Structures are given as C-alpha cells and as structure tokens.
Amino acid sequence: FDICRSLGVASSDGQPTVLCLDSAALDRGTGRRGGDLRSVLDTMGERSRRAQGLGKAVTSGSGVGLLGCRVYLLASAATVYGLLKVGPKRLFVARGAQDGLVEITPLCVLDFY
C-alpha cells in the first residue's frame, strides 16, 4: 500500500514526504483505500502507545479518532517513519494568584511517534 500515492502525493526520488490527514481525508478514502489509511493510523497509534508506555492509544483510524485534529505522517511510498497529531485541547490555566482558573482551547501536540 503506497500511502503517498493514495493521498495523491508523489514521493520525490524516494525521499520522505510529509502528508497531512484529517477526518475529511479519511472520509474520502472509501473502500480498500479508506481501510488502508485507517489501518496505518491504528498501527502508528499503537506503536506510539507502546513507546510512551500509555494504557490506551491516543491516535486511531477508527471511530472519531481524528475529529477536529490533523495527523502529519512522514512517509515514503509504503513506509511510514513518524507521526505527529495536533488538535485543540481543553485546558485550565491560572490567570493569576487571585483570579483562579480560566479555560482555554489551544492547538496542542496530542501524539507523536
């Protein structure tokens, strides 16, 4: 399965290319192609989980795993070298010693491998 070709990106002379996946890209991937993309995300999410010692994978190609998020993959043809998942994260931060907490939703790194 050539992930670069399936996303319409020509891999340049065997050099790795950065690919961007979001929920729309997964939705466009119907049939076998969509299943292959989801499988890549499941595999990379599981590898990330093991490498970080987490109890549950943060990145998944099934369900609502990419809702509002983007996943960047470093890939060349059929080889995926790495993953970076970014998206909004609900955080509570201290505004000041007297002001208490305020809720923010910044763009954050959610997963990496």
N, CA, C and O atoms as a GROMACS GRO file, in nm:
protein
  452
    1PHE      N    1   0.084  -0.118   0.000
    1PHE     CA    2   0.000   0.000   0.000
    1PHE      C    3   0.088   0.124   0.000
    1PHE      O    4   0.162   0.148   0.096
    2ASP      N    5   0.082   0.202  -0.106
    2ASP     CA    6   0.160   0.325  -0.118
    2ASP      C    7   0.076   0.440  -0.063
    2ASP      O    8  -0.012   0.492  -0.132
    3ILE      N    9   0.104   0.480   0.060
    3ILE     CA   10   0.023   0.583   0.126
    3ILE      C   11   0.038   0.718   0.056
    3ILE      O   12  -0.059   0.794   0.049
    4CYS      N   13   0.156   0.748   0.004
    4CYS     CA   14   0.176   0.874  -0.068
    4CYS      C   15   0.086   0.880  -0.192
    4CYS      O   16   0.015   0.978  -0.213
    5ARG      N   17   0.091   0.776  -0.272
    5ARG     CA   18   0.011   0.772  -0.394
    5ARG      C   19  -0.139   0.774  -0.362
    5ARG      O   20  -0.216   0.839  -0.432
    6SER      N   21  -0.180   0.705  -0.256
    6SER     CA   22  -0.322   0.701  -0.222
    6SER      C   23  -0.375   0.838  -0.182
    6SER      O   24  -0.495   0.864  -0.194
    7LEU      N   25  -0.286   0.926  -0.134
    7LEU     CA   26  -0.327   1.062  -0.098
    7LEU      C   27  -0.296   1.163  -0.208
    7LEU      O   28  -0.310   1.283  -0.188
    8GLY      N   29  -0.253   1.112  -0.325
    8GLY     CA   30  -0.228   1.200  -0.439
    8GLY      C   31  -0.099   1.278  -0.431
    8GLY      O   32  -0.086   1.383  -0.494
    9VAL      N   33  -0.002   1.227  -0.353
    9VAL     CA   34   0.126   1.296  -0.338
    9VAL      C   35   0.235   1.207  -0.397
    9VAL      O   36   0.250   1.091  -0.360
   10ALA      N   37   0.310   1.264  -0.490
   10ALA     CA   38   0.420   1.190  -0.550
   10ALA      C   39   0.540   1.195  -0.457
   10ALA      O   40   0.584   1.303  -0.418
   11SER      N   41   0.592   1.080  -0.421
   11SER     CA   42   0.712   1.074  -0.339
   11SER      C   43   0.831   1.111  -0.427
   11SER      O   44   0.850   1.052  -0.533
   12SER      N   45   0.911   1.208  -0.384
   12SER     CA   46   1.019   1.259  -0.468
   12SER      C   47   1.147   1.179  -0.451
   12SER      O   48   1.211   1.185  -0.346
   13ASP      N   49   1.184   1.104  -0.554
   13ASP     CA   50   1.310   1.028  -0.558
   13ASP      C   51   1.333   0.943  -0.434
   13ASP      O   52   1.446   0.930  -0.388
   14GLY      N   53   1.228   0.886  -0.380
   14GLY     CA   54   1.243   0.802  -0.262
   14GLY      C   55   1.264   0.878  -0.133
   14GLY      O   56   1.281   0.817  -0.027
   15GLN      N   57   1.263   1.011  -0.140
   15GLN     CA   58   1.279   1.092  -0.020
   15GLN      C   59   1.147   1.096   0.058
   15GLN      O   60   1.041   1.101  -0.004
   16PRO      N   61   1.152   1.093   0.191
   16PRO     CA   62   1.029   1.100   0.269
   16PRO      C   63   0.954   1.231   0.244
   16PRO      O   64   1.014   1.336   0.219
   17THR      N   65   0.823   1.222   0.252
   17THR     CA   66   0.734   1.334   0.230
   17THR      C   67   0.643   1.349   0.350
   17THR      O   68   0.603   1.249   0.411
   18VAL      N   69   0.609   1.473   0.386
   18VAL     CA   70   0.515   1.497   0.495
   18VAL      C   71   0.374   1.498   0.436
   18VAL      O   72   0.344   1.573   0.344
   19LEU      N   73   0.289   1.412   0.493
   19LEU     CA   74   0.150   1.400   0.449
   19LEU      C   75   0.059   1.449   0.561
   19LEU      O   76   0.090   1.430   0.679
   20CYS      N   77  -0.051   1.511   0.525
   20CYS     CA   78  -0.147   1.559   0.624
   20CYS      C   79  -0.278   1.483   0.608
   20CYS      O   80  -0.337   1.479   0.500
   21LEU      N   81  -0.324   1.423   0.717
   21LEU     CA   82  -0.452   1.352   0.720
   21LEU      C   83  -0.545   1.421   0.819
   21LEU      O   84  -0.503   1.460   0.928
   22ASP      N   85  -0.670   1.436   0.781
   22ASP     CA   86  -0.772   1.483   0.873
   22ASP      C   87  -0.895   1.397   0.852
   22ASP      O   88  -0.892   1.304   0.772
   23SER      N   89  -1.002   1.427   0.922
   23SER     CA   90  -1.121   1.342   0.911
   23SER      C   91  -1.179   1.346   0.770
   23SER      O   92  -1.235   1.246   0.725
   24ALA      N   93  -1.165   1.458   0.699
   24ALA     CA   94  -1.214   1.466   0.561
   24ALA      C   95  -1.137   1.372   0.470
   24ALA      O   96  -1.197   1.308   0.383
   25ALA      N   97  -1.005   1.362   0.489
   25ALA     CA   98  -0.924   1.271   0.408
   25ALA      C   99  -0.965   1.126   0.434
   25ALA      O  100  -0.969   1.045   0.342
   26LEU      N  101  -0.993   1.094   0.559
   26LEU     CA  102  -1.038   0.958   0.590
   26LEU      C  103  -1.176   0.931   0.531
   26LEU      O  104  -1.202   0.821   0.484
   27ASP      N  105  -1.264   1.032   0.534
   27ASP     CA  106  -1.399   1.015   0.478
   27ASP      C  107  -1.394   0.995   0.327
   27ASP      O  108  -1.474   0.920   0.272
   28ARG      N  109  -1.299   1.063   0.260
   28ARG     CA  110  -1.285   1.047   0.114
   28ARG      C  111  -1.229   0.910   0.079
   28ARG      O  112  -1.252   0.860  -0.031
   29GLY      N  113  -1.159   0.850   0.171
   29GLY     CA  114  -1.099   0.719   0.146
   29GLY      C  115  -1.200   0.608   0.166
   29GLY      O  116  -1.209   0.549   0.274
   30THR      N  117  -1.274   0.580   0.063
   30THR     CA  118  -1.375   0.475   0.072
   30THR      C  119  -1.316   0.340   0.031
   30THR      O  120  -1.211   0.335  -0.032
   31GLY      N  121  -1.382   0.236   0.067
   31GLY     CA  122  -1.340   0.103   0.027
   31GLY      C  123  -1.205   0.064   0.085
   31GLY      O  124  -1.174   0.094   0.200
   32ARG      N  125  -1.125  -0.002   0.002
   32ARG     CA  126  -0.996  -0.053   0.047
   32ARG      C  127  -0.902   0.060   0.087
   32ARG      O  128  -0.830   0.049   0.187
   33ARG      N  129  -0.902   0.168   0.010
   33ARG     CA  130  -0.811   0.280   0.039
   33ARG      C  131  -0.839   0.337   0.178
   33ARG      O  132  -0.747   0.363   0.255
   34GLY      N  133  -0.967   0.357   0.209
   34GLY     CA  134  -1.004   0.408   0.341
   34GLY      C  135  -0.963   0.313   0.452
   34GLY      O  136  -0.916   0.356   0.558
   35GLY      N  137  -0.981   0.184   0.428
   35GLY     CA  138  -0.941   0.085   0.526
   35GLY      C  139  -0.791   0.083   0.546
   35GLY      O  140  -0.742   0.066   0.658
   36ASP      N  141  -0.716   0.100   0.436
   36ASP     CA  142  -0.570   0.103   0.446
   36ASP      C  143  -0.522   0.225   0.526
   36ASP      O  144  -0.432   0.214   0.609
   37LEU      N  145  -0.584   0.342   0.502
   37LEU     CA  146  -0.546   0.463   0.576
   37LEU      C  147  -0.577   0.445   0.725
   37LEU      O  148  -0.495   0.481   0.810
   38ARG      N  149  -0.693   0.391   0.755
   38ARG     CA  150  -0.729   0.368   0.895
   38ARG      C  151  -0.634   0.268   0.961
   38ARG      O  152  -0.598   0.284   1.077
   39SER      N  153  -0.596   0.166   0.887
   39SER     CA  154  -0.503   0.066   0.939
   39SER      C  155  -0.367   0.129   0.971
   39SER      O  156  -0.306   0.096   1.073
   40VAL      N  157  -0.319   0.217   0.884
   40VAL     CA  158  -0.192   0.287   0.909
   40VAL      C  159  -0.202   0.368   1.038
   40VAL      O  160  -0.111   0.364   1.121
   41LEU      N  161  -0.312   0.442   1.056
   41LEU     CA  162  -0.328   0.521   1.178
   41LEU      C  163  -0.338   0.432   1.302
   41LEU      O  164  -0.282   0.464   1.407
   42ASP      N  165  -0.410   0.322   1.291
   42ASP     CA  166  -0.420   0.229   1.404
   42ASP      C  167  -0.283   0.174   1.441
   42ASP      O  168  -0.248   0.168   1.559
   43THR      N  169  -0.205   0.134   1.341
   43THR     CA  170  -0.072   0.078   1.365
   43THR      C  171   0.021   0.181   1.428
   43THR      O  172   0.090   0.152   1.525
   44MET      N  173   0.024   0.302   1.372
   44MET     CA  174   0.112   0.406   1.425
   44MET      C  175   0.067   0.450   1.564
   44MET      O  176   0.150   0.478   1.650
   45GLY      N  177  -0.064   0.455   1.587
   45GLY     CA  178  -0.116   0.489   1.719
   45GLY      C  179  -0.076   0.386   1.824
   45GLY      O  180  -0.042   0.420   1.936
   46GLU      N  181  -0.082   0.259   1.786
   46GLU     CA  182  -0.042   0.152   1.878
   46GLU      C  183   0.108   0.157   1.906
   46GLU      O  184   0.150   0.135   2.020
   47ARG      N  185   0.188   0.184   1.804
   47ARG     CA  186   0.333   0.195   1.826
   47ARG      C  187   0.365   0.313   1.917
   47ARG      O  188   0.453   0.303   2.003
   48SER      N  189   0.295   0.423   1.898
   48SER     CA  190   0.314   0.540   1.984
   48SER      C  191   0.276   0.506   2.128
   48SER      O  192   0.347   0.544   2.222
   49ARG      N  193   0.165   0.436   2.145
   49ARG     CA  194   0.119   0.398   2.279
   49ARG      C  195   0.226   0.315   2.351
   49ARG      O  196   0.259   0.342   2.467
   50ARG      N  197   0.279   0.215   2.281
   50ARG     CA  198   0.381   0.129   2.342
   50ARG      C  199   0.508   0.207   2.373
   50ARG      O  200   0.566   0.190   2.481
   51ALA      N  201   0.552   0.292   2.281
   51ALA     CA  202   0.676   0.367   2.300
   51ALA      C  203   0.665   0.463   2.418
   51ALA      O  204   0.764   0.489   2.487
   52GLN      N  205   0.545   0.517   2.441
   52GLN     CA  206   0.525   0.613   2.550
   52GLN      C  207   0.477   0.547   2.679
   52GLN      O  208   0.464   0.613   2.782
   53GLY      N  209   0.450   0.417   2.674
   53GLY     CA  210   0.406   0.346   2.793
   53GLY      C  211   0.264   0.384   2.836
   53GLY      O  212   0.233   0.384   2.955
   54LEU      N  213   0.179   0.418   2.739
   54LEU     CA  214   0.042   0.458   2.770
   54LEU      C  215  -0.049   0.336   2.781
   54LEU      O  216  -0.020   0.232   2.723
   55GLY      N  217  -0.158   0.350   2.853
   55GLY     CA  218  -0.254   0.241   2.866
   55GLY      C  219  -0.345   0.227   2.747
   55GLY      O  220  -0.399   0.120   2.722
   56LYS      N  221  -0.363   0.336   2.673
   56LYS     CA  222  -0.455   0.337   2.559
   56LYS      C  223  -0.396   0.425   2.449
   56LYS      O  224  -0.334   0.527   2.476
   57ALA      N  225  -0.416   0.383   2.325
   57ALA     CA  226  -0.364   0.461   2.211
   57ALA      C  227  -0.437   0.594   2.201
   57ALA      O  228  -0.559   0.600   2.219
   58VAL      N  229  -0.364   0.700   2.171
   58VAL     CA  230  -0.421   0.834   2.154
   58VAL      C  231  -0.470   0.852   2.010
   58VAL      O  232  -0.568   0.922   1.986
   59THR      N  233  -0.401   0.790   1.915
   59THR     CA  234  -0.435   0.804   1.773
   59THR      C  235  -0.495   0.675   1.721
   59THR      O  236  -0.444   0.566   1.746
   60SER      N  237  -0.605   0.690   1.649
   60SER     CA  238  -0.676   0.575   1.594
   60SER      C  239  -0.739   0.615   1.462
   60SER      O  240  -0.778   0.730   1.443
   61GLY      N  241  -0.748   0.520   1.372
   61GLY     CA  242  -0.814   0.546   1.245
   61GLY      C  243  -0.961   0.510   1.247
   61GLY      O  244  -1.034   0.536   1.151
   62SER      N  245  -1.006   0.451   1.357
   62SER     CA  246  -1.146   0.412   1.366
   62SER      C  247  -1.223   0.508   1.457
   62SER      O  248  -1.163   0.582   1.535
   63GLY      N  249  -1.354   0.505   1.445
   63GLY     CA  250  -1.438   0.591   1.528
   63GLY      C  251  -1.417   0.738   1.497
   63GLY      O  252  -1.404   0.776   1.381
   64VAL      N  253  -1.414   0.820   1.602
   64VAL     CA  254  -1.397   0.964   1.585
   64VAL      C  255  -1.255   1.005   1.622
   64VAL      O  256  -1.233   1.113   1.677
   65GLY      N  257  -1.158   0.920   1.590
   65GLY     CA  258  -1.020   0.942   1.628
   65GLY      C  259  -0.957   1.071   1.578
   65GLY      O  260  -0.864   1.120   1.641
   66LEU      N  261  -1.004   1.127   1.467
   66LEU     CA  262  -0.943   1.249   1.412
   66LEU      C  263  -1.036   1.370   1.417
   66LEU      O  264  -1.004   1.473   1.358
   67LEU      N  265  -1.146   1.360   1.483
   67LEU     CA  266  -1.242   1.469   1.486
   67LEU      C  267  -1.176   1.599   1.532
   67LEU      O  268  -1.136   1.612   1.648
   68GLY      N  269  -1.165   1.695   1.441
   68GLY     CA  270  -1.105   1.824   1.473
   68GLY      C  271  -0.953   1.823   1.480
   68GLY      O  272  -0.893   1.924   1.515
   69CYS      N  273  -0.891   1.712   1.446
   69CYS     CA  274  -0.745   1.701   1.455
   69CYS      C  275  -0.685   1.677   1.318
   69CYS      O  276  -0.754   1.641   1.222
   70ARG      N  277  -0.554   1.699   1.310
   70ARG     CA  278  -0.478   1.667   1.190
   70ARG      C  279  -0.363   1.576   1.230
   70ARG      O  280  -0.303   1.592   1.337
   71VAL      N  281  -0.332   1.480   1.144
   71VAL     CA  282  -0.219   1.392   1.166
   71VAL      C  283  -0.121   1.412   1.052
   71VAL      O  284  -0.158   1.400   0.935
   72TYR      N  285   0.002   1.442   1.087
   72TYR     CA  286   0.109   1.456   0.988
   72TYR      C  287   0.191   1.328   0.993
   72TYR      O  288   0.235   1.285   1.100
   73LEU      N  289   0.210   1.268   0.877
   73LEU     CA  290   0.290   1.146   0.866
   73LEU      C  291   0.413   1.175   0.780
   73LEU      O  292   0.403   1.241   0.677
   74LEU      N  293   0.527   1.126   0.823
   74LEU     CA  294   0.647   1.130   0.740
   74LEU      C  295   0.654   0.994   0.672
   74LEU      O  296   0.673   0.892   0.738
   75ALA      N  297   0.638   0.993   0.539
   75ALA     CA  298   0.627   0.866   0.468
   75ALA      C  299   0.699   0.871   0.334
   75ALA      O  300   0.721   0.978   0.276
   76SER      N  301   0.734   0.754   0.287
   76SER     CA  302   0.791   0.737   0.154
   76SER      C  303   0.733   0.608   0.099
   76SER      O  304   0.762   0.499   0.147
   77ALA      N  305   0.650   0.621  -0.003
   77ALA     CA  306   0.583   0.505  -0.065
   77ALA      C  307   0.507   0.426   0.040
   77ALA      O  308   0.408   0.474   0.095
   78ALA      N  309   0.553   0.303   0.068
   78ALA     CA  310   0.480   0.215   0.160
   78ALA      C  311   0.537   0.218   0.302
   78ALA      O  312   0.497   0.136   0.384
   79THR      N  313   0.629   0.310   0.332
   79THR     CA  314   0.691   0.316   0.463
   79THR      C  315   0.651   0.445   0.535
   79THR      O  316   0.666   0.554   0.480
   80VAL      N  317   0.600   0.431   0.656
   80VAL     CA  318   0.568   0.547   0.740
   80VAL      C  319   0.673   0.552   0.849
   80VAL      O  320   0.692   0.456   0.924
   81TYR      N  321   0.743   0.666   0.859
   81TYR     CA  322   0.853   0.681   0.953
   81TYR      C  323   0.811   0.744   1.085
   81TYR      O  324   0.869   0.714   1.189
   82GLY      N  325   0.710   0.831   1.080
   82GLY     CA  326   0.672   0.900   1.203
   82GLY      C  327   0.536   0.964   1.193
   82GLY      O  328   0.476   0.973   1.085
   83LEU      N  329   0.486   1.008   1.308
   83LEU     CA  330   0.353   1.064   1.320
   83LEU      C  331   0.354   1.183   1.416
   83LEU      O  332   0.424   1.180   1.518
   84LEU      N  333   0.278   1.285   1.384
   84LEU     CA  334   0.256   1.398   1.473
   84LEU      C  335   0.108   1.433   1.465
   84LEU      O  336   0.059   1.468   1.358
   85LYS      N  337   0.037   1.423   1.576
   85LYS     CA  338  -0.106   1.454   1.580
   85LYS      C  339  -0.125   1.585   1.655
   85LYS      O  340  -0.077   1.600   1.767
   86VAL      N  341  -0.195   1.680   1.592
   86VAL     CA  342  -0.223   1.810   1.655
   86VAL      C  343  -0.373   1.835   1.654
   86VAL      O  344  -0.445   1.789   1.565
   87GLY      N  345  -0.418   1.910   1.754
   87GLY     CA  346  -0.560   1.943   1.761
   87GLY      C  347  -0.588   2.027   1.883
   87GLY      O  348  -0.499   2.052   1.964
   88PRO      N  349  -0.712   2.069   1.897
   88PRO     CA  350  -0.750   2.150   2.013
   88PRO      C  351  -0.752   2.066   2.140
   88PRO      O  352  -0.791   1.949   2.137
   89LYS      N  353  -0.712   2.126   2.250
   89LYS     CA  354  -0.712   2.059   2.380
   89LYS      C  355  -0.768   2.155   2.484
   89LYS      O  356  -0.719   2.267   2.498
   90ARG      N  357  -0.867   2.111   2.556
   90ARG     CA  358  -0.930   2.193   2.660
   90ARG      C  359  -0.840   2.192   2.784
   90ARG      O  360  -0.815   2.087   2.843
   91LEU      N  361  -0.793   2.310   2.821
   91LEU     CA  362  -0.703   2.325   2.936
   91LEU      C  363  -0.756   2.431   3.031
   91LEU      O  364  -0.828   2.522   2.991
   92PHE      N  365  -0.719   2.419   3.157
   92PHE     CA  366  -0.750   2.520   3.257
   92PHE      C  367  -0.617   2.573   3.309
   92PHE      O  368  -0.534   2.496   3.358
   93VAL      N  369  -0.598   2.703   3.298
   93VAL     CA  370  -0.472   2.764   3.338
   93VAL      C  371  -0.499   2.875   3.440
   93VAL      O  372  -0.605   2.936   3.442
   94ALA      N  373  -0.399   2.899   3.524
   94ALA     CA  374  -0.411   3.005   3.624
   94ALA      C  375  -0.385   3.139   3.557
   94ALA      O  376  -0.284   3.159   3.490
   95ARG      N  377  -0.478   3.229   3.577
   95ARG     CA  378  -0.463   3.364   3.522
   95ARG      C  379  -0.374   3.447   3.613
   95ARG      O  380  -0.295   3.530   3.566
   96GLY      N  381  -0.387   3.426   3.739
   96GLY     CA  382  -0.307   3.496   3.839
   96GLY      C  383  -0.336   3.435   3.975
   96GLY      O  384  -0.425   3.351   3.988
   97ALA      N  385  -0.260   3.476   4.074
   97ALA     CA  386  -0.275   3.417   4.207
   97ALA      C  387  -0.414   3.443   4.265
   97ALA      O  388  -0.465   3.360   4.340
   98GLN      N  389  -0.475   3.554   4.231
   98GLN     CA  390  -0.604   3.591   4.287
   98GLN      C  391  -0.722   3.559   4.194
   98GLN      O  392  -0.837   3.560   4.239
   99ASP      N  393  -0.696   3.532   4.067
   99ASP     CA  394  -0.803   3.522   3.968
   99ASP      C  395  -0.856   3.381   3.944
   99ASP      O  396  -0.959   3.366   3.879
  100GLY      N  397  -0.791   3.281   3.994
  100GLY     CA  398  -0.838   3.144   3.973
  100GLY      C  399  -0.802   3.092   3.835
  100GLY      O  400  -0.706   3.136   3.773
  101LEU      N  401  -0.882   2.997   3.788
  101LEU     CA  402  -0.854   2.931   3.662
  101LEU      C  403  -0.944   2.985   3.550
  101LEU      O  404  -1.057   3.026   3.572
  102VAL      N  405  -0.888   2.983   3.430
  102VAL     CA  406  -0.963   3.020   3.311
  102VAL      C  407  -0.947   2.907   3.209
  102VAL      O  408  -0.840   2.847   3.199
  103GLU      N  409  -1.053   2.878   3.134
  103GLU     CA  410  -1.049   2.772   3.035
  103GLU      C  411  -0.999   2.826   2.902
  103GLU      O  412  -1.044   2.931   2.855
  104ILE      N  413  -0.905   2.752   2.840
  104ILE     CA  414  -0.856   2.787   2.706
  104ILE      C  415  -0.857   2.660   2.621
  104ILE      O  416  -0.859   2.549   2.674
  105THR      N  417  -0.857   2.677   2.490
  105THR     CA  418  -0.854   2.562   2.398
  105THR      C  419  -0.750   2.588   2.290
  105THR      O  420  -0.785   2.620   2.176
  106PRO      N  421  -0.622   2.575   2.325
  106PRO     CA  422  -0.516   2.599   2.225
  106PRO      C  423  -0.494   2.478   2.136
  106PRO      O  424  -0.537   2.367   2.166
  107LEU      N  425  -0.426   2.502   2.025
  107LEU     CA  426  -0.380   2.394   1.938
  107LEU      C  427  -0.261   2.329   2.006
  107LEU      O  428  -0.164   2.398   2.041
  108CYS      N  429  -0.266   2.198   2.026
  108CYS     CA  430  -0.163   2.127   2.100
  108CYS      C  431  -0.114   2.004   2.024
  108CYS      O  432  -0.184   1.951   1.938
  109VAL      N  433   0.006   1.961   2.057
  109VAL     CA  434   0.054   1.831   2.011
  109VAL      C  435  -0.014   1.728   2.098
  109VAL      O  436  -0.002   1.731   2.221
  110LEU      N  437  -0.087   1.636   2.035
  110LEU     CA  438  -0.162   1.536   2.109
  110LEU      C  439  -0.095   1.398   2.109
  110LEU      O  440  -0.115   1.319   2.202
  111ASP      N  441  -0.016   1.371   2.006
  111ASP     CA  442   0.051   1.241   1.996
  111ASP      C  443   0.169   1.254   1.903
  111ASP      O  444   0.171   1.341   1.815
  112PHE      N  445   0.267   1.168   1.921
  112PHE     CA  446   0.385   1.168   1.834
  112PHE      C  447   0.449   1.030   1.838
  112PHE      O  448   0.435   0.956   1.935
  113TYR      N  449   0.518   0.998   1.730
  113TYR     CA  450   0.594   0.873   1.725
  113TYR      C  451   0.702   0.888   1.620
  113TYR      O  452   0.780   0.795   1.598
   0.00000   0.00000   0.00000
